[in-house]
Amino acid sequence: MLFMNHVNPGPVLRTPSTPFHSDPKRIGTCSIDTTATIWDIERGEVDTQLIAHDKEVYDIAWGGLGVFATVSADGSVRVFDLRDKQHSTIIS
């Protein structure tokens, strides 16, 4: 996502946020490649990677233990539950 900087007239690249899970062993990231990735911090490995949207994913937020939401350039918000990785709830 590009934003114009008022001090410097050139574009500024904004990186997606990386919020921590309520479980301190996990972190969630989102990407312009349409995925949301949940990382296991202790092992230093990907725990789960989901194709979250049809367009780039701008943000991810935790809603509780194992539940997170993503927002995308496709105009939707999706809610995921790590106990059921095959399904998501779409909120438009």
N, C-alpha and C positions, 0 to 999 in steps of 0.2 A: 504494500500500500504506500503510495507516495503522497507526501504533504509538502506544501510550500513553506519554507522557513522565512519568517519576516525579517530576520537579521541578515541572512544570506539568501539571495533570491533563487538559488539552486534548489532542486528537489531534495527531500530528505526521506530516506527509507526507514519505515517503521517496522520493527520486528514484532512478530506475535508474542503475546505474553506467555509465561511459563509458570502457571500456578502450582503450588504444592497441594497434594491430596491431604485429607484429614489423617491418613495413615502416613507417617513421616518416611516410610520406605518407598513411596511412589511419587512420581512427578508426571505431569501431563504436558505435552507440547502439541502445537498445531502447526500446519504447514500450508504453503501455497500449492502443494501437490495433492490437495483434497483430503489429506489424512489427519487423524488425531492419533498420537502415540502415547502410550502409558509406559513409563520406564520403571524398572526395579532398581532403585538407587544402590542397594546393598550389593547386588550382583553386577551392576553396571551394564545391564542388558535390557532390551525391549521386552516388556511383559506382553503387551498387546498393541497391534497397530490396526486401526479401522479406517476404511474408506468412509469418511464422514459425510461428504457433500459432493455435489457436482462441480463446484468451483472452489477456489482457494478458501481455506479456513482461517478466519481472522483471530479468533479467540476461543479459549476454553476456560470453563469455571467448574469447580467441584460443588456439588449440591449435597453431598453426604457420603457415607462410606460406600465406595464403589459406583457412585452415580455422578455423572458429569454432563455438562451441556457444551455444545459448540455453536458458533455463529459463523456464517459464511457469506461470501459474495453472491451466492445464489439467492440470498434474501431470506433464508430459513435459519431457525434454531432447532437443533436436534438434541434430544436428551438420551443418553446411553446409560445402561446398567451393566457393569462388568460381569454380573451373574448370568446375563443372557446377551452375549455378544452378537447374536444373529439379528437382533431387532433394535430399533430405535423409535422414539416418539418424535414426530415432526411438529414443531410449533411455528406457524408462519406469522 
